[in-house]
Amino acid sequence: MNYWQTIDGKRIAIVDLTNDHLRSIIKMLTKQGVAAKEEKLIRLMERLDRCRGDKALKDVTDEIDRIEALPLAEFTRYSSIFNEAARRKLKSVTPMEELCEIMEVPVPKELVAHESS
């Protein structure tokens, strides 16, 4: 069973989270993922300014390209929370399709099946 740990240290089974709490967590994880990816890219850009030599420059630019290509999901732990929201067919403030696009992950099968019915 997967758990969510609250800021005060309380562990709640993900299946026991309220819909509102689940929505808030998804919103927070999305923001954290965006911030983490941007922070990594900023640090690499700063390194780029200090590069000396062609090899060092190429290594850093290759790493920037690699990080830019990674899906946002790589920068946050989201799967259990996101899957639970899809299992519940939860409507959120931000539509799930939009969150999938932001997180750069496929729309869960459960959501696609629900949308077509």
Backbone as a ProteinNet text record, in pm:
[ID]
protein_1_A
[PRIMARY]
MNYWQTIDGKRIAIVDLTNDHLRSIIKMLTKQGVAAKEEKLIRLMERLDRCRGDKALKDVTDEIDRIEALPLAEFTRYSSIFNEAARRKLKSVTPMEELCEIMEVPVPKELVAHESS
[TERTIARY]
84.8	0	89.2	48.2	122.9	63.4	152.7	112.4	158.3	85.4	124.9	160.1	276.3	315.6	286.9	206	169.6	286.3	274.3	381.6	410.8	309.6	330.4	374	403.8	457.4	354.2	227.8	122.2	119.5	110.5	102.9	-42.7	-88.1	-225.5	-217.2	-290.9	-296.2	-352.3	-291.5	-334.5	-481.5	-526.3	-667.5	-761	-709.6	-792.1	-791	-712.9	-710.6	-845.4	-886.1	-1008.5	-978.9	-1082.7	-1064.5	-997.2	-1038.6	-978.1	-829.6	-794.3	-653.8	-574.6	-632.1	-566.8	-542.6	-642.7	-627.4	-514.6	-510.7	-407.1	-267.5	-256.2	-126.6	-80.7	-171.4	-136.5	-87.4	-157.2	-117.1	22	46.6	175.3	286.9	263.8	366.9	401	301.1	324.6	414.2	383	465.1	607.3	621	754.5	834.9	770.1	838.1	888.3	804.1	843.7	962.7	954.5	1061.6	1191.7	1184.3	1305	1374.2	1295.2	1354.1	1418.2	1348.9	1403.7	1530.7	1532.5	1650.8	1771.4	1749.7	1857.8	1911.7	1821.8	1865.1	1940.6	1896.9	1965.3	2107.7	2122.9	2257.3	2347.4	2290.7	2370.2	2408.1	2315.3	2345.6	2458.1	2457.1	2563.3	2697.3	2694.4	2817.2	2866.3	2771.4	2805.2	2889.3	2854.9	2929.4	3074.3	3100.8	3235.7	3316.5	3260.2	3328.3	3454.4	3555.5	3679.6	3709.9	3722.3	3755.2	3632.2	3654.5	3544.4	3477.6	3557.6	3499.8	3408.6	3454.9	3373.9	3244.4	3255.1	3137.6	3038.4	3092.1	3005.3	2939.8	3014.6	2958.9	2841.6	2858.2	2751.6	2632.1	2656.8	2543	2469.9	2542.9	2477	2388.7	2437.8	2359.9	2235.9	2248.8	2132.8	2028.6	2073.7	1981.1	1912	1988.8	1931.4	1824	1853.8	1758.4	1633.5	1652.3	1537.4	1446.9	1504.2	1426.1	1352.8	1394.3	1329.5	1187	1095.8	959.7	959.2	868.1	857.4	839.4	778.1	755.2	885.9	997.9	1127.6	1171.3	1109.2	1152.2	1058.2	965.1	873	821.3	782.9	720.7	570.5	515.3	376	290	346.4	269.2	156	180	74.6	-40.8	-7.1	-108.9	-188	-115.1	-177.6	-265.3	-215.4	-292.7	-418.9	-412.3	-531.4	-635.9	-591.3	-685	-751.7	-674.5	-731.1	-827.4	-790.5	-878.5	-1014.7	-1012.1	-1137	-1209.4	-1145	-1199.2	-1226.7	-1129.4	-1140.6	-1135.8	-1232.1	-1227.4	-1145.7	-1053.6	-971	-986.2	-931.5	-932.7	-860.7	-748.7	-677.2	-716.8	-773.3	-814	-697.6	-728.4	-624.9	-543.6	-609.3	-536.3	-430.4	-465.4	-370.6	-255.9	-288.3	-183.1	-90.7	-147.5	-64.9	28.6	-22.7	59.8	170.7	137.7	237.3	344.1	300	391.8	463.6	417.8	476.7	468.4	348.5	322.1	194.9	176.7	54.4	-68.2	-181.9	-307	-336.2	-366.1	-392.1	-508.1	-495.2	-596.2	-734.5	-737.5	-866.8	-939.1	-864.1	-922.2	-969.8	-892.7	-931.7	-1060.5	-1069.9	-1191	-1311.3	-1290.5	-1399.8	-1444.9	-1352.2	-1383.4	-1466.1	-1439.3	-1508.1	-1646.5	-1680.8	-1811	-1918.9
-117.9	0	124	223.6	348.7	451.1	532	632.1	770.1	869.5	1009.1	1056.6	1122.7	1175.7	1324.5	1365.6	1506.9	1585.7	1716.9	1804.5	1782.3	1739.8	1714.2	1570.5	1493	1358.6	1247.5	1280.7	1178.7	1105.5	972.4	892.4	854.7	882.7	851.5	761.9	652.3	567.3	650.4	640.4	721.3	696.1	573.1	542.8	609	652.5	717.3	870.1	926.5	1072.1	1121.2	1237.9	1296.4	1345.6	1362.8	1413.5	1550.6	1638	1771.4	1763.4	1674.1	1658.4	1604.3	1509.2	1452.6	1559.5	1643.1	1752.9	1847.6	1881.2	1972.7	1912.3	1783.6	1716.2	1716.4	1685.9	1684.2	1821.8	1924.5	2061	2092.7	2054.3	2080.3	2002.3	1873.9	1792.3	1845.6	1894.1	1951.2	2073.7	2162.3	2281.9	2245.3	2145.4	2103.5	2045.7	1968.9	1910.5	2017.1	2115.9	2226.9	2300.5	2330.4	2404.7	2325.1	2195.1	2112.4	2105.2	2090.4	2084.1	2217.8	2326.8	2459.4	2485.3	2445	2465.8	2389.7	2265.6	2185.5	2252.7	2301.6	2367.1	2496.9	2572.6	2697.3	2667.1	2563.2	2527.1	2486.2	2414.7	2374.3	2495.2	2589.1	2710.5	2790.1	2794.6	2863.7	2792.9	2659.4	2583.8	2610.8	2627.4	2653	2780.2	2881.9	3008.2	2992	2890.1	2870.3	2765.4	2709.8	2603.6	2654.4	2571.9	2600.3	2479.6	2503.2	2394.9	2334.4	2281.3	2226.8	2105.8	2016	1895.9	1932	2021.1	2062.3	2127.6	2211.1	2278	2175.9	2078	1975.6	1891.6	1854.5	1774.1	1845.1	1973.7	2048.9	2068.8	2100.9	2118.4	1986.4	1874.3	1742.6	1716.2	1753	1733.6	1823.6	1945.7	2035.3	1973.8	1923.7	1859.6	1738.5	1660.5	1541.8	1581.2	1681.6	1726.4	1786.1	1866.5	1925.2	1817.8	1706.3	1599.8	1512	1517.2	1433	1479.9	1386.1	1426.1	1484.3	1573.3	1638.3	1536.7	1424.2	1320.2	1271.9	1287.3	1245.7	1333.1	1447.8	1543.2	1547	1454.9	1451.1	1309.8	1276.2	1145.2	1166.2	1112.6	1143.2	1020.5	909.3	800.7	749.1	722.2	666.5	764.8	890.7	993.9	1011.3	1024.6	1047.5	928.9	807.1	687	676.8	718.3	715.1	814.6	931.7	1030.5	975.2	907.3	847.9	735	653.1	542.4	596.1	709.3	769.2	847.9	861.6	945.2	1085.5	1132.3	1258.7	1376.6	1462.8	1590.4	1685.1	1754.5	1846.7	1987.6	2080.5	2219	2228.3	2158.4	2145.9	2010.8	2006.8	1878.4	1780	1652.3	1549.9	1547	1570.1	1570.7	1680.5	1794.8	1905.7	1871.7	1807.3	1766.1	1665	1573.1	1474.9	1545.7	1646.8	1722.6	1796.1	1858.3	1930.5	1833.5	1718	1619.2	1540.2	1556.6	1489.4	1337.8	1290.7	1147.9	1115.5	988.4	953.2	965.3	991.9	995.9	853.2	831.9	696.2	629.3	498.5	422.7	436.9	439.2	450.3	579.1	685.9	814.9	815	756.2	749.3	669.1	556.2	472.8	549.7	629.6	706.5	816.9	882.7	993	947.4	824.5	778.9	721.1	699.9	642.3	747.7
0	0	0	-76.8	-85.1	10.8	67.2	166.4	124.1	173.7	160.8	300.7	313.9	443.3	446	542.4	555	612.2	607.3	654.3	803.1	878.9	1022.2	1050.8	946.1	962.8	964.5	958.3	958.8	824.3	829.3	706.7	680.9	559.5	519.1	396	398.8	279.9	165	48.7	-65.4	-97.7	-82.7	-111.2	-11	104.3	206.8	198.5	106.8	92	39.5	85.6	30.4	-111	-189.5	-325.4	-325.1	-233.5	-226.3	-191.8	-98	-60.6	-180	-251	-368.4	-475	-498.3	-594.8	-553.2	-424.4	-373.8	-389.3	-362	-374.1	-519.6	-611.4	-754.1	-798.5	-755.1	-789.9	-734.3	-608.7	-544.8	-614.8	-644.6	-709.4	-848	-918.5	-1051.1	-1040	-945.5	-925.2	-884.2	-795.7	-751.6	-867.7	-953.4	-1068.2	-1163.7	-1190.9	-1278.2	-1216.9	-1088.1	-1020.5	-1019.6	-993.7	-987.8	-1124.1	-1229.7	-1363.8	-1399.7	-1370.7	-1400	-1320.2	-1194.2	-1109.9	-1165.7	-1207.2	-1265.6	-1392.2	-1476.6	-1599.9	-1572.5	-1473.4	-1436.9	-1390.6	-1305.2	-1258.7	-1375	-1471.1	-1587.7	-1673.4	-1689.4	-1766.5	-1699.7	-1566.8	-1494.4	-1516.8	-1517.6	-1546.9	-1687.7	-1779.3	-1919.4	-1932	-1852.1	-1854.5	-1809.5	-1727.2	-1673.2	-1749.3	-1855.4	-1930.7	-1999.9	-1994.2	-2064.6	-2153.4	-2280.1	-2372.6	-2438.2	-2555.9	-2635.6	-2570.1	-2509.1	-2449.6	-2333.3	-2246.7	-2131.7	-2179	-2280.1	-2335.8	-2392.4	-2466	-2523.9	-2415.2	-2311.4	-2202.2	-2134.6	-2108.1	-2041.1	-2134.1	-2259.8	-2352.6	-2374.8	-2376.4	-2387	-2265.1	-2147.5	-2025	-2024.4	-2072.5	-2083.2	-2175.8	-2290.3	-2384.4	-2320.8	-2243.2	-2178.4	-2077.3	-1995.7	-1893.5	-1959.3	-2062.8	-2132.3	-2191.5	-2233.4	-2296.1	-2194.7	-2068.8	-1967.8	-1941.6	-1923.3	-1885.6	-1744.8	-1720	-1589.8	-1478.2	-1509.9	-1409.6	-1346.2	-1415.9	-1362.7	-1245	-1227.9	-1125.8	-1006.1	-999.3	-887	-869.8	-748.3	-729	-740.6	-843.8	-871.5	-895.6	-933.3	-993.1	-905.3	-778.4	-692.7	-675.5	-655.7	-638.1	-767.4	-876.1	-1005.7	-1046.4	-1023	-1055.8	-972.3	-846.7	-760.9	-811.7	-853.3	-908.5	-1034.6	-1118.8	-1240.5	-1204.8	-1105	-1063	-1016.8	-948.1	-899.6	-1008	-1125.3	-1233.3	-1179.8	-1102.2	-1030.7	-1125.6	-1116.1	-1187.6	-1100.9	-1162.7	-1084.8	-1140.2	-1065.1	-1110	-1243.8	-1254.4	-1380.7	-1439.2	-1559.2	-1615.1	-1621.4	-1600.6	-1598.7	-1727.9	-1840.4	-1966.8	-1967	-1910.2	-1903	-1808.1	-1694.6	-1602.5	-1668.9	-1745.3	-1817	-1913.8	-1979.6	-2074	-2000	-1888.1	-1808.3	-1758	-1708.2	-1652.7	-1761.8	-1886.8	-2001.5	-1986.3	-1944.8	-1932.4	-2009.8	-2048.1	-2119.2	-2028.6	-2088.2	-2013.3	-1966.4	-1836.3	-1788.1	-1863.4	-1884.7	-1957.9	-1895.5	-1760.6	-1690.8	-1729.2	-1746	-1780.6	-1924.8	-2013.5	-2154.3	-2167.6	-2095.9	-2100.7	-2048.7	-1943.1	-1884.5	-1979.2	-2044.6	-2133.3	-2252.9	-2302.5	-2421.8	-2392.5	-2266.9	-2235.1	-2220
[MASK]
+++++++++++++++++++++++++++++++++++++++++++++++++++++++++++++++++++++++++++++++++++++++++++++++++++++++++++++++++++++

